[in-house]
């Protein structure tokens, strides 16, 4: 959060008014008169500044972009942020409360999938494949749902077809959500496997050095 202070213009106008009045009433052709003129203007400015200190505005700064240090991984993260932002935008445009809940869940799990590359860079290829193959089709369906949901069909048969298509997309979203969750679970499982492998390597090293718990029994 950034704090921005906006100074009031009243002290400046007040000091200028005092200067004008002084020049009209008192002499300006002596050194003492000039000094008194400057002093009166400054005093007026300082007093008015205390009375009218201005306003303070607190501005929320956008969060710093997350980086991994790897250009490809960072580009993948930016793709994920754009996709999540679009899902949330689509959610706000929908009237169907149930679909809004589903899109909230979809945005959350999509965000987790992409951010997994931060914790486990070895998952990059798997997440890149998800971003290139599955996500575009999902976004295509969601954009079609938004477009069809605006209505506009006059013919009864056409309207019936539109409603049928909307229901099919609503049903498909349940399958999509389940698939995305499986995708994330698979990424999490990969991380668990990597951790288990690290533990085994560490245990082997400790055993070779005679530092394992069994060596002290």
N, C-alpha and C positions, 0 to 999 in steps of 0.2 A: 504494500500500500504506500502511495506517495502523497505527501501533504503539500498542497499548493496554497500559498498565502497571497490573497488579492488585496493590494493596498487600496485604501479609500482615497478618492480624489478630493475629498473635502478639505484636508489640510493644505493642499496645493492652492485650491481656489481661495481659501481663507487667507493664506499668506499673501496671495496676489492682491486681494481686496484691501488688506491692511496697508500694503505698499502703495496702492493707488490713493487711499485716503490720506496717508502720511504725506505723499507728494503734493496733494492738493492743499493741505492745511499747514504743514510745517515747512520751514526752509530747507532746501537741498544744496545750497551753494557754499556750504562750509564743510570742513572735514568732520567736525562733530556731528553735523546734521546727517551726513552720509553714514557715519558709524551708527548713529541712532536709528536711521532708516533700516539698515541691515539687521540690527539687533531686534527691532520691533517685528520685522518679518520672520526672523528665526524663532522668536518666542511664540508668535502666533502659530507658526507651523508645528512646533513641538507640542504646544497645548492641544491643538486640534487633533494631532496624531494620537494623543492619549485618549481623547474623547471618541474619536472615530478611527479605531485601530485597523479596520478592514475586516475581511472575512477569511476563513480557513476552509479549504475544500480538500476532502480526502478522496483520492482517485485510486480505484483498484487497478493495479497493473496486471497485464496478462501474464500468466505463468511462463517461466522460462522453459523453452522447449527441451525435452529430455534428449540427451545424446548418449551414444554408446562409444563414440570414438571411431566407429567403423562407418564409412560412407554408405555402404549398401544397407546396413542395419538401420541407420538413421533415416534413409529414404523410405524404408519399409515402415518405420514408425510414423512418418509423415503421412503415408498412404492410409495407415490405420486411423490416424487422427481425423483425416478428411472423411473417411467412411463413417466413423462414429458421429461426426458432426452432421453429416447428411441424414443418417438414421434419426437423429434427434430432431432435425428440422422437419422431416417427414412426419414424425410423431405429433408435433405441434399442429400440423395441418389437418389431422384426422379428427372426426367427430366420434368415431366408434371407440368407446372407453376400453373395451377388451383389447382391441388392437393397439391402443396406446400403451397398455400395460405390457403387451408382448414386445413392442418396439423398445420399451425401456430395458427389458431383459435382454433383447438382442444387442442393443448398444453396449450394455455392461459386459456381456460375454465376448463380444467382438473386441472391445478395448483390452480385456484380459489376454486374449489370444495374441494380439500384436505386441503387447508389453512383455510377453514371455521372452521375447528376444533379448530384453535387457538382462534378465536373470540367467538365461541359458542361450548364449549366442549360437550354440550348435543346432538349435531348432530353427535357424534362419531359413533353410531350404524348405522345411515343412510348412512354415508360416507363409513363405513366399508363394508356395504352390496353392495354399488356401486363398491367398489374396488374388492370385491370377485366375483361378478356376472357379471357386465357389462364390466368393464375395460378389463379383460382377453380376452373376445370375440372380443373386439375392436382391441386389440393388435394382436390377431391371424389373423384378416382380413388384418391389415396393413402390417404385415410381409409377408402374402401371396401375397399382392399386389406388395411389393418390389421384392419378389422372381420371380413372374411371369413376372414382368416388365423387368427383365434382358434378356428375350427372350431365344432362344435356340431351340424352336420348329421348326422342318424342314418341317414336313407334313403340307400342306395347311389347312386341316381340323382342325388339332391340333392348329395351329396358330389362326384360326378363333375362336376356343373355348376359347383360352387364351384371346384374345381381348374382347370377350363377357364377360368373367369373370371379367376382369379389369373394364369394363364399369359398371358392376353390383356393384362392390365394390365402385366405384366413386359415384354412385347414393346412395348407402347405407350410405356413409359418410355424406351426407346431412341430412339424418334421424338421424344418430348418433349425429351430432352436435346439432340438434334441441332438441334431448332428453337430452343431457348433459346440455344445457342451461335451460331446464325445471327443471332438477335436482338442478342446482344452484339456480334458482329462488325459488324453494321450500325451500331450506336451508335458503335463505335470508328471506323468509316469516316467517319461524320459529323464526328467530331472531327478526323480527318486532313484532311478537305476544308476545314474551318474554318481549320485551321492553314495549309494551302496558300494559302487566300484571304488570310490575314493577311500571309503572306510576299510575295505579289504586291502588296498595297497598300503595304507597306513599301518594296519595290523601286521602285515607281512614285514614292513620295514622295522617295526618295533620288535618283532620276534627275532629278526636277524641280529639286531643290536642287543638282544637279551634284556629288553625293557618291557616286554609284555607282562601282564599280571601273572600268568602261569609260571613265569621264570622265577618268581619270588615265593612260590608256594613250596 
